[in-house]
């Protein structure tokens, strides 16, 4: 369980927030972590206060740069391969090569304890490459009415990837995000998700938290920006759960 894909084809579910803050807390726990931003919006890159070097993910996937040229250090334990808008062009290049990402990541075996892959909010070629390259998937799901419908489509895609590209792919867990304990809707959505997916759902629930929304504008993970906030406590607990599941895998 070296490579963890953070995936959901729906936008606005806290996917990149989860990728950035999970990577930050895993690195704080002593893990050697590589975060790879595979979203052309490059929010994971800017959310850590970084600018992509040497073309980042796009150059790596298209053969324009080596791993050594695109990896940048956020801190001694957390490294990043950033994205930029040119990554949109990679989708066409990857249409006929769904295992390209897996190929470029193979040389990193042993270099990192965990590699976190932040997929774009779609089921296009970039996300397909993330599914083919991942050992486990972490699926953020917003506590809203259509949450289960979104997961259903993703599960079908995951099964197709297992059958054709990555038979070892498994779901590491589902995390409920943007949870408001004051509303009946959030409580009902949580109950429905736990009823459908049981132990696959993490016990940690990520709340709606203004500090989580503010942190990216300062180029910081929540662990640095507001370490005592409810959002920080939630992602710290999620990182602990992730580590336990990774060790049990």
MIKOL-366512 format. One record per residue: residue number from 0; x, y, z of N, C-alpha, C in turn. Coordinates in Angstrom, 3 decimals, padded with zeros to 6 digits. Layout:
residues N
PT   n   n_east  n_north     n_up  ca_east ca_north    ca_up   c_east  c_north     c_up
PT NUM        X        Y        Z        X        Y        Z        X        Y        Z
...
END
This chain:
residues 249
PT   n   n_east  n_north     n_up  ca_east ca_north    ca_up   c_east  c_north     c_up
PT   0  000.849 -001.198  000.000  000.000  000.000  000.000  000.878  001.239  000.000
PT   1  001.643  001.390 -001.068  002.546  002.536 -001.175  001.870  003.750 -001.794
PT   2  001.026  003.525 -002.811  000.443  004.628 -003.561 -001.054  004.744 -003.260
PT   3 -001.452  005.906 -002.770 -002.839  006.148 -002.381 -003.430  007.199 -003.310
PT   4 -004.450  006.824 -004.063 -005.139  007.762 -004.938 -006.290  008.417 -004.201
PT   5 -006.357  009.748 -004.281 -007.480  010.486 -003.696 -008.412  010.820 -004.851
PT   6 -009.562  010.172 -004.917 -010.398  010.257 -006.115 -011.864  010.514 -005.779
PT   7 -012.485  011.282 -006.626 -013.933  011.438 -006.694 -014.208  012.266 -007.933
PT   8 -015.090  011.782 -008.800 -015.326  012.504 -010.040 -016.111  013.792 -009.827
PT   9 -016.733  013.941 -008.654 -017.446  015.170 -008.323 -016.463  016.227 -007.822
PT  10 -016.680  017.461 -008.216 -015.878  018.554 -007.680 -016.473  019.068 -006.382
PT  11 -015.676  019.796 -005.627 -016.175  020.438 -004.418 -016.459  019.518 -003.260
PT  12 -015.787  018.369 -003.213 -016.032  017.422 -002.119 -014.890  017.401 -001.102
PT  13 -013.906  018.293 -001.281 -012.784  018.319 -000.354 -011.668  017.370 -000.725
PT  14 -011.594  017.010 -002.008 -010.593  016.040 -002.449 -009.169  016.585 -002.285
PT  15 -008.911  017.766 -002.822 -007.569  018.331 -002.722 -007.249  018.738 -001.291
PT  16 -008.240  019.265 -000.570 -008.040  019.578  000.850 -007.605  018.331  001.603
PT  17 -008.223  017.210  001.275 -007.861  015.944  001.914 -006.464  015.504  001.507
PT  18 -006.140  015.606  000.225 -004.817  015.184 -000.242 -003.709  015.984  000.435
PT  19 -003.854  017.307  000.456 -002.824  018.178  001.030 -002.661  017.939  002.522
PT  20 -003.759  017.920  003.240 -003.658  017.822  004.696 -003.320  016.419  005.177
PT  21 -003.777  015.418  004.449 -003.372  014.053  004.779 -001.869  013.893  004.569
PT  22 -001.361  014.366  003.435  000.080  014.278  003.167  000.886  015.011  004.235
PT  23  000.402  016.179  004.642  001.121  016.958  005.652  001.181  016.224  006.984
PT  24  000.065  015.665  007.411  000.062  014.972  008.703  000.807  013.641  008.647
PT  25  000.756  012.960  007.524  001.545  011.735  007.400  003.043  012.038  007.494
PT  26  003.456  013.152  006.891  004.870  013.529  006.974  005.248  013.936  008.391
PT  27  004.327  014.601  009.092  004.590  014.960  010.484  004.758  013.724  011.360
PT  28  004.095  012.647  010.959  004.194  011.397  011.715  005.473  010.634  011.387
PT  29  006.330  011.220  010.543  007.618  010.604  010.248  007.671  009.834  008.953
PT  30  006.571  009.808  008.210  006.550  009.104  006.934  007.218  009.950  005.849
PT  31  007.936  009.300  004.958  008.476  009.993  003.779  007.372  009.985  002.725
PT  32  006.841  011.176  002.439  005.635  011.291  001.628  005.912  012.097  000.360
PT  33  005.408  011.602 -000.755  005.398  012.354 -002.001  003.950  012.645 -002.359
PT  34  003.615  013.917 -002.529  002.295  014.320 -002.999  002.411  014.685 -004.469
PT  35  001.589  014.072 -005.291  001.623  014.319 -006.732  000.310  014.975 -007.146
PT  36  000.398  016.186 -007.686 -000.774  016.962 -008.085 -001.107  016.640 -009.535
PT  37 -002.196  015.906 -009.751 -002.587  015.510 -011.102 -003.811  016.268 -011.597
PT  38 -004.125  017.377 -010.975 -005.251  018.217 -011.371 -004.724  019.466 -012.070
PT  39 -005.132  019.722 -013.324 -004.656  020.911 -014.023 -004.933  022.227 -013.306
PT  40 -005.882  022.224 -012.367 -006.133  023.432 -011.583 -004.994  023.715 -010.600
PT  41 -004.182  022.705 -010.336 -002.966  022.841 -009.512 -003.242  023.357 -008.106
PT  42 -004.390  023.028 -007.540 -004.720  023.533 -006.213 -003.869  022.911 -005.109
PT  43 -003.485  021.661 -005.271 -002.616  021.050 -004.259 -001.253  021.731 -004.247
PT  44 -000.784  022.130 -005.416  000.508  022.804 -005.522  000.465  024.170 -004.844
PT  45 -000.503  024.986 -005.222 -000.611  026.319 -004.616 -001.015  026.241 -003.155
PT  46 -001.775  025.202 -002.799 -002.197  025.046 -001.408 -001.050  024.789 -000.456
PT  47  000.084  024.355 -000.994  001.288  024.180 -000.184  002.277  025.325 -000.394
PT  48  001.814  026.393 -001.068  002.664  027.557 -001.259  003.798  027.328 -002.242
PT  49  003.598  026.415 -003.203  004.665  026.052 -004.135  004.326  026.491 -005.553
PT  50  005.360  026.635 -006.363  005.218  026.831 -007.800  005.880  025.655 -008.510
PT  51  005.204  025.134 -009.509  005.690  023.950 -010.213  007.035  024.213 -010.879
PT  52  007.939  023.242 -010.780  009.267  023.397 -011.382  009.404  022.482 -012.595
PT  53  010.027  022.983 -013.622  010.395  022.205 -014.817  009.223  021.465 -015.465
PT  54  008.054  022.091 -015.400  006.900  021.479 -016.059  006.141  020.475 -015.226
PT  55  006.695  020.080 -014.078  005.990  019.220 -013.139  005.464  017.930 -013.728
PT  56  004.227  017.604 -013.347  003.612  016.341 -013.740  003.511  016.212 -015.259
PT  57  003.150  017.296 -015.919  002.987  017.228 -017.376  004.291  016.820 -018.057
PT  58  005.387  017.464 -017.669  006.680  017.142 -018.272  007.093  015.713 -017.950
PT  59  006.777  015.261 -016.742  007.127  013.902 -016.350  006.353  012.875 -017.180
PT  60  005.061  013.086 -017.335  004.233  012.122 -018.058  004.533  012.087 -019.548
PT  61  004.956  013.208 -020.096  005.205  013.288 -021.538  006.675  013.106 -021.895
PT  62  007.517  012.811 -020.902  008.920  012.552 -021.168  009.777  013.785 -021.304
PT  63  009.239  014.939 -020.912  010.002  016.174 -021.039  010.918  016.474 -019.879
PT  64  010.809  015.690 -018.796  011.661  015.902 -017.621  011.756  014.603 -016.840
PT  65  012.818  014.481 -016.069  013.010  013.296 -015.221  012.397  013.539 -013.848
PT  66  012.275  012.472 -013.088  011.766  012.605 -011.725  012.600  013.587 -010.910
PT  67  013.905  013.489 -011.043  014.791  014.362 -010.270  014.560  015.830 -010.601
PT  68  014.139  016.128 -011.811  013.943  017.509 -012.239  012.629  018.107 -011.752
PT  69  011.658  017.271 -011.436  010.333  017.812 -011.103  009.958  017.682 -009.628
PT  70  010.683  016.882 -008.861  010.367  016.732 -007.435  010.903  017.932 -006.668
PT  71  010.055  018.534 -005.841  010.479  019.662 -005.024  010.183  019.372 -003.548
PT  72  011.002  019.923 -002.663  010.878  019.672 -001.232  010.016  020.743 -000.576
PT  73  008.904  020.310  000.017  008.099  021.208  000.848  008.715  021.284  002.235
PT  74  009.123  020.145  002.742  009.911  020.036  003.968  010.695  018.727  003.870
PT  75  011.562  018.418  004.821  012.397  017.221  004.664  011.627  015.912  004.448
PT  76  010.416  015.803  004.984  009.644  014.567  004.869  008.551  014.622  003.808
PT  77  008.222  015.821  003.334  007.143  015.974  002.370  007.672  016.572  001.080
PT  78  007.572  015.807 -000.004  007.983  016.263 -001.320  006.752  016.378 -002.216
PT  79  006.896  017.130 -003.297  005.775  017.432 -004.182  006.213  017.353 -005.636
PT  80  005.348  016.794 -006.466  005.461  016.986 -007.913  004.241  017.806 -008.300
PT  81  004.478  019.055 -008.711  003.398  019.996 -008.917  002.746  019.900 -010.285
PT  82  001.634  020.599 -010.408  000.885  020.657 -011.669  000.806  022.098 -012.138
PT  83  000.403  022.244 -013.377  000.100  023.553 -013.940 -000.940  023.349 -015.030
PT  84 -001.468  024.451 -015.566 -002.592  024.344 -016.500 -002.266  023.533 -017.759
PT  85 -000.994  023.462 -018.117 -000.612  022.687 -019.312 -000.931  021.201 -019.162
PT  86 -001.201  020.761 -017.938 -001.522  019.350 -017.708 -002.790  018.939 -018.446
PT  87 -003.625  019.907 -018.789 -004.819  019.598 -019.590 -004.418  018.863 -020.864
PT  88 -003.294  019.264 -021.442 -002.838  018.644 -022.681 -002.431  017.200 -022.527
PT  89 -002.136  016.785 -021.301 -001.714  015.401 -021.085 -002.854  014.422 -021.305
PT  90 -004.089  014.892 -021.151 -005.231  013.989 -021.303 -005.229  013.317 -022.666
PT  91 -004.937  014.086 -023.713 -004.900  013.504 -025.062 -003.763  012.506 -025.191
PT  92 -002.619  012.825 -024.576 -001.469  011.925 -024.660 -001.713  010.613 -023.920
PT  93 -002.596  010.659 -022.912 -002.807  009.485 -022.062 -003.989  008.620 -022.483
PT  94 -004.706  009.056 -023.507 -005.894  008.303 -023.934 -005.577  006.850 -024.234
PT  95 -004.439  006.607 -024.850 -004.067  005.252 -025.244 -003.035  004.626 -024.311
PT  96 -002.775  005.283 -023.190 -001.767  004.760 -022.269 -002.206  004.960 -020.821
PT  97 -003.159  004.170 -020.343 -003.680  004.336 -018.988 -002.712  003.916 -017.887
PT  98 -001.578  003.327 -018.250 -000.616  002.919 -017.218  000.644  003.781 -017.241
PT  99  000.598  004.906 -017.931  001.783  005.765 -018.011  002.230  006.238 -016.641
PT 100  001.286  006.667 -015.808  001.648  007.140 -014.465  002.313  006.029 -013.662
PT 101  001.779  004.836 -013.741  002.379  003.705 -013.029  003.809  003.468 -013.486
PT 102  004.039  003.601 -014.766  005.386  003.399 -015.312  006.371  004.432 -014.766
PT 103  005.968  005.696 -014.710  006.913  006.729 -014.270  007.143  006.687 -012.764
PT 104  006.210  006.086 -012.031  006.367  006.010 -010.579  007.160  004.786 -010.123
PT 105  007.301  003.795 -010.978  008.010  002.577 -010.584  009.418  002.840 -010.041
PT 106  010.198  003.765 -010.633  011.543  004.007 -010.099  011.565  004.564 -008.682
PT 107  010.408  005.018 -008.174  010.360  005.598 -006.833  010.139  004.547 -005.747
PT 108  010.004  003.299 -006.139  009.830  002.235 -005.155  010.992  002.251 -004.162
PT 109  010.659  002.410 -002.891  011.692  002.467 -001.860  012.125  003.866 -001.492
PT 110  011.836  004.853 -002.360  012.227  006.230 -002.063  011.296  006.878 -001.049
PT 111  010.028  006.473 -001.065  009.019  007.067 -000.188  008.248  005.968  000.536
PT 112  007.758  006.315  001.725  006.885  005.391  002.436  005.497  005.391  001.815
PT 113  005.044  006.580  001.418  003.711  006.723  000.840  003.733  007.757 -000.283
PT 114  002.997  007.477 -001.340  002.817  008.431 -002.432  001.325  008.731 -002.522
PT 115  000.982  010.006 -002.390 -000.419  010.447 -002.415 -000.689  011.095 -003.767
PT 116 -001.671  010.577 -004.500 -001.987  011.034 -005.849 -003.309  011.786 -005.830
PT 117 -003.257  013.081 -006.084 -004.461  013.904 -006.093 -005.026  013.956 -007.507
PT 118 -006.118  013.224 -007.731 -006.709  013.124 -009.067 -007.616  014.314 -009.354
PT 119 -007.838  014.634 -010.638 -008.774  015.705 -010.975 -010.217  015.262 -010.741
PT 120 -011.154  016.219 -010.662 -012.568  015.879 -010.427 -013.270  015.461 -011.714
PT 121 -012.885  014.325 -012.245 -013.478  013.799 -013.476 -013.106  012.326 -013.566
PT 122 -013.657  011.640 -014.559 -013.273  010.247 -014.806 -012.547  010.142 -016.143
PT 123 -011.728  011.150 -016.462 -010.986  011.179 -017.710 -009.676  010.426 -017.623
PT 124 -008.806  010.599 -018.621 -007.547  009.852 -018.704 -006.618  010.043 -017.506
PT 125 -006.581  011.240 -016.928 -005.707  011.461 -015.773 -006.179  010.642 -014.574
PT 126 -007.484  010.666 -014.318 -008.011  009.877 -013.202 -007.858  008.388 -013.464
PT 127 -008.052  007.973 -014.701 -007.857  006.560 -015.043 -006.423  006.142 -014.762
PT 128 -005.464  007.001 -015.061 -004.069  006.712 -014.746 -003.844  006.613 -013.250
PT 129 -004.523  007.458 -012.479 -004.406  007.380 -011.017 -004.947  006.040 -010.520
PT 130 -006.090  005.615 -011.053 -006.676  004.336 -010.642 -005.760  003.171 -011.006
PT 131 -005.137  003.244 -012.165 -004.248  002.163 -012.607 -002.943  002.141 -011.828
PT 132 -002.546  003.281 -011.263 -001.262  003.364 -010.553 -001.384  003.145 -009.055
PT 133 -002.580  003.247 -008.512 -002.764  003.221 -007.055 -002.839  001.798 -006.515
PT 134 -002.373  001.661 -005.282 -002.594  000.416 -004.545 -003.899  000.499 -003.763
PT 135 -004.224  001.691 -003.268 -005.446  001.888 -002.499 -006.052  003.236 -002.820
PT 136 -007.368  003.338 -002.647 -008.076  004.574 -002.943 -008.713  005.139 -001.687
PT 137 -008.580  006.442 -001.534 -009.291  007.157 -000.482 -010.304  008.055 -001.184
PT 138 -011.568  007.885 -000.836 -012.645  008.582 -001.538 -013.313  009.582 -000.595
PT 139 -013.098  010.888 -000.812 -013.816  011.894 -000.013 -015.233  012.044 -000.541
PT 140 -016.196  012.094  000.374 -017.604  012.218  000.000 -018.231  013.332  000.836
PT 141 -018.772  014.326  000.171 -019.404  015.437  000.868 -020.724  014.989  001.480
PT 142 -021.009  015.498  002.655 -022.253  015.154  003.351 -023.416  015.920  002.724
PT 143 -023.840  015.449  001.548 -024.940  016.096  000.837 -025.826  015.035  000.200
PT 144 -026.943  015.467 -000.314 -027.998  014.560 -000.775 -027.539  013.597 -001.866
PT 145 -026.742  014.086 -002.835 -026.374  013.250 -003.978 -025.081  012.460 -003.763
PT 146 -024.617  012.393 -002.545 -023.330  011.753 -002.277 -023.274  010.308 -002.761
PT 147 -024.292  009.528 -002.436 -024.269  008.107 -002.789 -024.328  007.886 -004.293
PT 148 -025.054  008.751 -005.001 -025.112  008.621 -006.451 -023.729  008.809 -007.069
PT 149 -022.964  009.771 -006.541 -021.624  010.007 -007.043 -020.711  008.820 -006.820
PT 150 -020.814  008.195 -005.654 -019.966  007.038 -005.358 -020.318  005.864 -006.275
PT 151 -021.586  005.703 -006.579 -022.016  004.556 -007.392 -021.314  004.551 -008.745
PT 152 -021.244  005.708 -009.393 -020.562  005.779 -010.687 -019.085  005.492 -010.572
PT 153 -018.477  005.988 -009.502 -017.050  005.751 -009.292 -016.779  004.268 -009.046
PT 154 -017.632  003.614 -008.291 -017.434  002.193 -008.001 -017.464  001.356 -009.279
PT 155 -018.332  001.714 -010.210 -018.377  000.988 -011.486 -017.053  001.129 -012.232
PT 156 -016.510  002.341 -012.234 -015.228  002.565 -012.902 -014.119  001.783 -012.221
PT 157 -014.122  001.759 -010.883 -013.105  001.031 -010.132 -013.134 -000.454 -010.495
PT 158 -014.322 -001.012 -010.614 -014.444 -002.435 -010.971 -013.887 -002.692 -012.368
PT 159 -014.121 -001.779 -013.291 -013.592 -001.932 -014.647 -012.061 -001.869 -014.651
PT 160 -011.515 -000.974 -013.829 -010.055 -000.857 -013.739 -009.466 -002.113 -013.119
PT 161 -010.119 -002.656 -012.115 -009.652 -003.913 -011.509 -009.616 -005.028 -012.554
PT 162 -010.632 -005.084 -013.362 -010.747 -006.179 -014.338 -009.724 -006.065 -015.455
PT 163 -009.351 -004.838 -015.816 -008.545 -004.662 -017.024 -007.119 -004.179 -016.776
PT 164 -006.911 -003.400 -015.701 -005.620 -002.726 -015.559 -004.911 -002.972 -014.241
PT 165 -005.666 -003.117 -013.160 -005.046 -003.116 -011.839 -005.825 -004.028 -010.898
PT 166 -005.648 -005.341 -011.030 -006.442 -006.283 -010.230 -006.218 -006.173 -008.729
PT 167 -005.097 -005.572 -008.311 -004.804 -005.460 -006.883 -005.418 -004.205 -006.256
PT 168 -006.064 -003.365 -007.060 -006.620 -002.105 -006.545 -007.690 -002.384 -005.494
PT 169 -007.595 -001.669 -004.382 -008.597 -001.816 -003.328 -008.985 -000.438 -002.801
PT 170 -010.084 -000.384 -002.107 -010.522  000.862 -001.490 -009.957  000.925 -000.082
PT 171 -009.099  001.886  000.141 -008.535  002.078  001.476 -009.599  002.600  002.430
PT 172 -010.446  003.497  001.940 -011.515  003.996  002.790 -012.262  005.160  002.172
PT 173 -013.442  005.419  002.714 -014.282  006.548  002.330 -014.317  007.519  003.501
PT 174 -014.073  008.798  003.231 -014.100  009.794  004.302 -015.201  010.808  004.015
PT 175 -016.034  011.042  004.999 -017.120  012.019  004.877 -016.566  013.407  005.189
PT 176 -016.784  014.346  004.272 -016.235  015.692  004.408 -017.361  016.732  004.467
PT 177 -016.959  017.942  004.868 -017.888  019.082  004.922 -019.127  018.737  005.745
PT 178 -018.904  018.102  006.862 -019.980  017.603  007.721 -020.417  018.695  008.690
PT 179 -021.707  018.896  008.792 -022.267  019.870  009.731 -023.164  019.115  010.700
PT 180 -022.671  018.904  011.890 -023.391  018.088  012.873 -024.701  018.718  013.324
PT 181 -024.885  020.002  013.007 -026.117  020.684  013.426 -027.292  020.372  012.510
PT 182 -027.001  019.796  011.326 -028.081  019.566  010.372 -028.483  018.098  010.315
PT 183 -029.757  017.889  010.153 -030.276  016.528  010.013 -029.778  015.896  008.723
PT 184 -029.603  016.705  007.675 -029.138  016.176  006.395 -027.781  015.502  006.534
PT 185 -026.834  016.175  007.181 -025.502  015.581  007.355 -025.590  014.268  008.114
PT 186 -026.417  014.233  009.140 -026.568  013.011  009.930 -027.174  011.887  009.094
PT 187 -028.149  012.225  008.266 -028.783  011.210  007.426 -027.824  010.690  006.359
PT 188 -027.056  011.603  005.762 -026.089  011.185  004.749 -025.046  010.263  005.367
PT 189 -024.532  010.626  006.534 -023.552  009.770  007.198 -024.136  008.391  007.473
PT 190 -025.374  008.361  007.985 -026.013  007.079  008.290 -026.163  006.230  007.028
PT 191 -026.541  006.861  005.908 -026.722  006.124  004.655 -025.400  005.569  004.133
PT 192 -024.350  006.391  004.186 -023.053  005.945  003.687 -022.524  004.796  004.537
PT 193 -022.650  004.924  005.856 -022.172  003.836  006.735 -023.012  002.574  006.549
PT 194 -024.296  002.737  006.287 -025.151  001.576  006.052 -024.747  000.842  004.779
PT 195 -024.384  001.598  003.734 -024.031  000.990  002.448 -022.623  000.402  002.444
PT 196 -021.675  001.094  003.106 -020.269  000.725  002.939 -019.598  000.222  004.219
PT 197 -020.300  000.258  005.327 -019.806 -000.355  006.553 -018.417  000.071  006.974
PT 198 -017.553 -000.909  007.184 -016.219 -000.642  007.719 -015.300  000.064  006.727
PT 199 -015.723  000.171  005.478 -014.907  000.922  004.514 -014.903  002.416  004.822
PT 200 -015.869  002.887  005.595 -015.968  004.307  005.927 -015.088  004.604  007.141
PT 201 -014.225  005.601  007.017 -013.396  006.010  008.148 -014.284  006.530  009.278
PT 202 -013.847  006.292  010.514 -014.576  006.834  011.654 -014.444  008.351  011.713
PT 203 -013.310  008.858  011.286 -013.102  010.303  011.271 -014.033  010.955  010.257
PT 204 -014.695  012.024  010.687 -015.544  012.835  009.822 -014.956  014.242  009.795
PT 205 -014.763  014.786  008.607 -014.162  016.115  008.472 -015.263  017.170  008.492
PT 206 -015.227  018.097  009.435 -016.311  019.074  009.541 -016.155  020.229  008.559
PT 207 -017.242  020.948  008.348 -017.124  022.257  007.708 -016.355  023.154  008.664
PT 208 -015.306  023.801  008.161 -014.431  024.569  009.037 -013.806  025.707  008.252
PT 209 -014.013  026.931  008.713 -013.532  028.089  007.974 -012.011  028.084  007.861
PT 210 -011.314  027.546  008.849 -009.852  027.512  008.796 -009.360  026.634  007.656
PT 211 -010.061  025.523  007.415 -009.690  024.662  006.286 -009.843  025.408  004.964
PT 212 -010.877  026.235  004.874 -011.096  026.998  003.647 -010.061  028.106  003.473
PT 213 -009.577  028.669  004.577 -008.627  029.775  004.524 -007.208  029.317  004.229
PT 214 -006.823  028.169  004.736 -005.420  027.733  004.697 -004.793  027.768  003.307
PT 215 -005.486  027.294  002.233 -004.837  027.311  000.910 -004.454  028.712  000.435
PT 216 -005.234  029.720  000.818 -004.914  031.075  000.366 -003.628  031.591  001.000
PT 217 -003.188  030.947  002.063 -001.919  031.289  002.707 -000.806  030.313  002.326
PT 218 -001.126  029.369  001.427 -000.132  028.407  000.985  000.337  027.471  002.081
PT 219 -000.579  027.095  002.976 -000.208  026.248  004.104 -001.211  025.114  004.290
PT 220 -000.705  024.000  004.752 -001.586  022.936  005.224 -002.196  023.379  006.548
PT 221 -003.305  022.770  006.911 -003.987  023.160  008.147 -003.116  022.897  009.374
PT 222 -002.202  021.948  009.277 -001.316  021.629  010.405 -000.395  022.790  010.748
PT 223 -000.125  023.645  009.764  000.697  024.833  010.004 -000.156  026.071  010.230
PT 224 -001.248  026.170  009.473 -002.042  027.399  009.499 -002.888  027.518  010.768
PT 225 -003.555  026.467  011.145 -004.441  026.513  012.318 -004.443  025.154  012.995
PT 226 -003.341  024.795  013.654 -003.188  023.429  014.166 -004.142  023.042  015.292
PT 227 -004.831  024.038  015.896 -005.772  023.711  016.968 -007.224  023.739  016.494
PT 228 -007.445  023.968  015.219 -008.811  024.053  014.690 -009.453  022.672  014.611
PT 229 -010.770  022.674  014.472 -011.469  021.388  014.358 -011.070  020.650  013.086
PT 230 -010.797  021.412  012.013 -010.349  020.781  010.773 -009.004  020.098  010.935
PT 231 -008.111  020.749  011.682 -006.792  020.162  011.927 -006.913  018.877  012.742
PT 232 -007.721  018.908  013.774 -007.906  017.702  014.598 -008.454  016.554  013.751
PT 233 -009.383  016.882  012.846 -009.979  015.836  012.013 -008.945  015.212  011.079
PT 234 -008.138  016.018  010.428 -007.159  015.458  009.494 -006.014  014.743  010.209
PT 235 -005.715  015.166  011.417 -004.722  014.421  012.196 -005.254  013.020  012.512
PT 236 -006.519  012.950  012.917 -007.119  011.641  013.213 -007.233  010.798  011.946
PT 237 -007.576  011.438  010.832 -007.682  010.690  009.579 -006.331  010.096  009.194
PT 238 -005.264  010.871  009.354 -003.923  010.357  009.042 -003.595  009.140  009.900
PT 239 -004.003  009.174  011.159 -003.760  008.035  012.047 -004.537  006.807  011.565
PT 240 -005.781  007.019  011.147 -006.577  005.900  010.621 -005.972  005.345  009.338
PT 241 -005.539  006.243  008.461 -004.926  005.808  007.217 -003.696  004.958  007.489
PT 242 -002.857  005.393  008.421 -001.651  004.640  008.746 -001.992  003.246  009.265
PT 243 -003.016  003.159  010.085 -003.401  001.835  010.605 -003.858  000.930  009.470
PT 244 -004.640  001.470  008.557 -005.143  000.643  007.457 -004.012  000.254  006.507
PT 245 -003.096  001.157  006.276 -001.960  000.852  005.412 -001.135 -000.272  006.022
PT 246 -000.918 -000.215  007.326 -000.104 -001.238  007.998 -000.805 -002.589  008.021
PT 247 -002.136 -002.563  008.031 -002.910 -003.808  008.051 -003.074 -004.423  006.669
PT 248 -002.819 -003.630  005.628 -003.069 -004.102  004.256 -002.092 -005.218  003.871
END
